[in-house]
Amino acid sequence: MRALLIENGEVKVVEDYPKPKVKSGWVLIKPSVVGICNTDLELIQGYMNFSGVPGHEFVGVVEESSDKKLLGRRVVGEINFACGTCEYCRKGLQRHCPNRSVLGIQNADGAFAEYVTLPRENIHILPDGVSDDQAVFVEPLAASLEILMQTHIKPTSKVFVLGDGKLGLLVTQVLRLIGCDLVLVGKHENKLGIVERMGVKTATTENLPATKADLVVECTGNPNGYSLAKRMVSPSGIIVAKSTYHQNLELNWSEIVVDEISIIGSRCGPFDPAIRLLEQGLIDTGSLITARYPFEEVLRAFEHAKDREAIKILVQIGKQ
């Protein structure tokens, strides 16, 4: 099958990549639309030492499954493949399973291919009211919702979202629903304008808010984002860390101790409520789509995704 391959820091399209075999309890999916995530770009730089097919933000159609009700259905899928038997899995912490694979990120080929396989328990059927262009955002939207699973943000809380990329814009839309005192801090006028039109306050990294926040969500995708988040959070406040990157981070641990700052790592989140938000029209994804490329131009799509002015680049794998 045709697939996009990351190998030794090189990205290439191959025409004869092995079609995945469907293991017992797994399903075979033909991807329709796949989104390029900042993590995909970091994989090229060496993050996770990944080699294989990337792509974890996808929507597709089930072509093979022992569960016949799935055949022909549009689906999305959770990206962590747990062993199901270890201590963490028994505690319900499958996403932290030490034996896990992660779709398109760690020991599992992803969705930038003509076919991809996932465990049946990872699959979520999409309602008719959620389009493919919306569904491709389910995974990052679920990651945005994870913040609400980990913290208690009150309507009276002052919250800064740092970073106006794809994830920062989704996190801002989710937190906006709470009614908290919310500010998105970024660098790009076109991106900040998306949430300004929703009534959300914005600021730039050159002109930061004068006050500090109870909680800062760091979504810059850059190691420098932490030091900026630390400057913006109040003593005894919370920094939610969403960024992943290949570089190592240096921090002053004494500052964390003295100011009693809580740092919460935040990764994947719940799919079902993300799908409900999209079905109810509470999240705008259309304004986040910068461009769409056919699979034949996937390398060009990845080059476009590196542009700081771009938001979400989609690749059309199957029929539109």
C-alpha positions in Angstrom: 0.0 0.0 0.0 1.0 3.6 -0.3 2.2 5.2 2.9 4.1 8.2 4.3 7.2 7.0 6.1 9.5 8.7 8.6 12.9 7.0 8.6 16.2 8.5 10.1 14.8 12.0 10.0 13.7 11.7 6.4 10.1 11.9 5.2 9.2 10.0 2.1 6.2 8.3 0.3 6.6 4.6 -0.5 4.3 2.7 -2.8 4.9 -0.8 -1.5 4.6 -0.5 2.3 3.2 -3.7 3.8 -0.6 -3.6 4.3 -1.2 -4.2 8.0 -2.5 -7.6 9.1 -5.6 -7.5 11.3 -5.0 -9.2 14.7 -7.8 -10.8 16.7 -9.8 -8.0 18.4 -8.5 -5.4 16.0 -10.2 -3.6 13.1 -8.9 -2.5 9.7 -9.7 1.1 8.8 -9.3 3.0 5.5 -8.5 6.6 6.5 -10.4 9.4 4.8 -8.9 12.5 6.3 -5.7 12.9 8.4 -4.6 16.0 10.2 -0.9 17.0 10.6 -0.1 17.6 14.2 2.9 19.4 15.7 3.9 16.1 17.2 4.2 14.7 13.6 6.7 17.5 12.9 8.6 16.8 16.1 8.9 13.1 15.1 10.8 14.2 12.1 13.2 16.0 14.4 13.8 12.9 16.4 11.1 13.0 19.1 10.5 9.4 20.5 13.1 8.1 18.0 10.1 7.2 15.8 10.5 5.2 12.6 7.4 4.2 10.7 4.1 5.7 9.5 3.0 8.8 11.4 -0.5 10.2 11.9 -2.8 10.0 14.9 -5.5 12.6 14.1 -7.8 10.8 11.6 -11.3 9.8 10.6 -11.9 6.7 8.4 -14.2 3.9 7.4 -14.0 0.4 8.9 -13.3 -2.2 6.2 -12.6 -5.3 8.3 -13.8 -6.2 11.8 -15.1 -9.2 13.7 -17.7 -6.8 15.1 -20.0 -6.7 12.0 -21.9 -3.5 13.2 -18.7 -1.6 12.6 -18.3 -2.5 8.9 -18.7 0.6 6.7 -19.1 2.9 9.7 -17.2 6.2 10.0 -15.0 6.1 13.0 -12.2 7.8 15.0 -9.8 6.0 17.3 -8.0 6.5 20.6 -4.3 6.4 20.1 -2.9 4.4 23.1 -2.8 0.6 22.7 -2.4 -0.9 26.2 -1.5 -4.4 27.2 -4.6 -4.7 29.4 -2.9 -6.9 32.0 -0.3 -4.8 33.8 -0.8 -2.9 37.1 -1.6 0.4 35.4 -4.1 -1.2 33.1 -5.8 -2.9 36.0 -6.1 0.5 37.7 -7.7 2.0 34.6 -4.6 3.9 33.6 -4.2 2.3 30.2 -2.8 5.4 28.6 0.1 5.1 31.0 0.7 1.4 30.4 4.5 0.8 30.3 4.0 -1.7 27.5 1.7 0.5 25.4 2.1 1.5 21.8 0.9 4.8 20.5 -0.6 5.3 17.1 1.8 6.9 14.7 4.1 7.9 17.6 5.5 4.9 19.4 5.8 1.3 18.0 2.6 1.5 16.0 2.1 2.7 12.4 -0.3 5.6 12.0 -2.9 6.8 9.6 -0.9 8.5 6.8 -1.4 5.4 4.7 -4.1 3.6 2.8 -4.9 1.4 5.7 -4.4 1.4 9.5 -5.3 -1.0 12.3 -6.5 -0.2 15.8 -7.9 -2.3 18.7 -11.7 -2.6 18.7 -11.9 -1.0 22.2 -10.3 2.2 20.8 -12.9 2.8 18.2 -15.7 5.4 18.4 -18.5 5.5 15.8 -19.3 9.0 14.6 -22.8 10.4 14.5 -24.1 11.6 11.1 -24.1 15.2 12.4 -20.3 15.2 12.7 -18.5 15.8 9.4 -15.1 14.3 8.5 -13.6 17.8 8.7 -14.9 18.1 12.3 -14.1 14.5 13.2 -10.4 14.9 12.4 -10.2 17.2 15.4 -11.7 14.7 17.9 -8.3 13.6 19.2 -6.8 17.1 20.0 -10.2 18.3 21.3 -10.3 15.3 23.7 -6.8 16.3 24.8 -8.2 19.8 25.5 -11.0 18.4 27.6 -8.4 16.4 29.7 -7.5 19.8 31.4 -11.0 19.8 32.9 -10.6 16.2 34.1 -7.4 17.1 35.9 -8.2 20.6 37.4 -11.0 22.4 38.9 -11.4 25.6 36.9 -14.1 27.9 38.3 -16.1 30.5 36.4 -14.3 33.0 38.6 -10.8 31.7 37.7 -8.3 33.7 35.8 -6.8 31.5 33.0 -4.2 32.2 30.4 -3.7 29.9 27.4 -0.2 30.3 26.0 0.2 29.5 22.4 -2.1 30.2 19.5 -1.5 27.1 17.4 -3.9 24.3 16.7 -4.1 23.0 20.3 -4.1 26.4 21.9 -7.1 27.5 19.8 -9.0 24.3 20.8 -8.1 24.6 24.5 -9.3 28.2 24.4 -12.7 27.2 22.9 -13.2 24.5 25.5 -12.3 26.8 28.5 -14.5 29.5 27.0 -17.5 27.4 27.8 -16.8 27.6 31.5 -17.2 31.4 31.6 -13.8 31.9 33.3 -11.7 35.1 32.9 -9.8 33.8 29.9 -7.0 35.2 27.7 -5.3 33.6 24.8 -1.6 34.7 24.5 0.0 34.3 21.1 2.0 35.8 18.2 -0.2 35.6 15.2 -2.9 38.2 14.4 -4.8 35.8 12.2 -5.0 33.1 14.8 -5.8 35.4 17.7 -8.6 36.9 15.6 -10.4 33.5 15.5 -11.1 33.6 19.2 -11.5 37.4 19.4 -14.5 37.0 17.1 -15.9 34.6 19.8 -15.5 37.3 22.5 -12.3 35.9 24.0 -9.7 38.4 25.1 -6.2 38.0 23.6 -2.7 39.3 24.2 0.7 39.0 22.5 3.9 37.7 23.9 5.4 41.2 23.4 2.5 42.8 25.4 1.6 40.3 28.2 -1.4 40.8 30.5 -0.5 43.0 33.5 -1.9 40.6 36.0 -1.0 37.0 36.7 -3.3 33.9 36.3 -4.5 31.2 38.6 -3.8 28.7 35.8 -1.7 28.8 32.7 -2.1 26.2 29.9 1.2 26.0 28.0 0.6 25.0 24.4 3.5 26.6 22.6 5.2 23.4 21.5 8.5 25.2 22.4 10.8 24.8 25.4 10.8 28.5 25.9 7.0 28.3 26.7 7.7 27.0 30.2 9.7 30.1 31.3 7.0 32.3 29.9 4.2 30.3 31.7 6.2 30.6 34.9 6.3 34.4 34.6 2.5 34.5 34.0 1.3 32.2 36.8 0.4 33.5 40.3 2.1 32.0 43.4 0.3 28.8 44.4 -1.0 28.7 40.8 -1.1 25.8 38.3 0.8 25.3 35.0 -0.8 22.7 32.7 1.9 21.4 30.4 0.6 20.4 27.0 3.7 20.8 24.9 5.9 17.9 23.7 9.2 18.4 21.9 12.5 16.8 21.1 14.6 19.2 23.1 15.3 19.0 26.9 13.9 21.6 29.2 15.8 23.5 31.9 14.0 25.0 34.9 14.7 26.6 38.2 13.3 24.0 40.6 13.7 26.4 43.6 11.3 28.8 42.0 8.7 26.1 41.8 9.1 25.2 45.5 9.2 28.8 46.8 6.2 29.9 44.8 4.4 26.6 45.4 3.5 26.1 41.8 1.8 23.0 40.7 2.8 21.6 37.3 0.4 19.1 35.7 1.4 17.1 32.7 -1.6 16.7 30.4 -1.9 14.5 27.4 -4.8 12.5 25.9 -8.4 12.9 26.9 -11.9 11.5 26.6 -13.3 11.0 23.1 -17.1 10.8 23.8 -17.5 14.3 25.2 -15.3 15.7 22.4 -17.7 14.1 19.8 -20.7 15.5 21.7 -19.2 19.1 21.6 -18.7 18.8 17.8 -22.2 17.3 17.3 -23.8 20.2 19.3 -21.9 22.8 17.3 -20.1 24.2 20.4 -16.6 24.0 18.8 -15.6 25.8 15.6 -13.2 23.7 13.6 -13.8 25.2 10.2 -11.8 28.3 10.9 -8.8 26.2 12.0 -8.4 24.5 8.6 -5.8 26.3 6.6 -5.4 24.0 3.6 -6.3 20.5 2.3 -4.0 18.4 0.2 -4.6 15.1 -1.6 -2.4 12.2 -0.5 -0.4 12.5 -3.7 0.8 15.9 -2.3 1.4 14.8 1.3 5.1 16.0 1.3 4.0 19.4 0.2 1.4 19.3 3.0 4.1 18.7 5.6 6.1 21.6 4.3 3.1 23.8 4.6 2.5 22.6 8.1 5.9 24.1 9.1 4.7 27.6 8.2 4.0 29.4 11.5 1.0 31.2 9.9 -0.7 27.8 9.1 -3.1 26.3 11.6 -4.4 22.9 10.6 -3.3 21.2 7.4 -5.5 18.2 6.3 -4.5 15.4 4.0 -7.3 13.7 2.0 -6.4 10.0 2.0 -9.7 8.5 0.7 -12.6 9.9 -1.3 -14.1 13.3 -0.2 
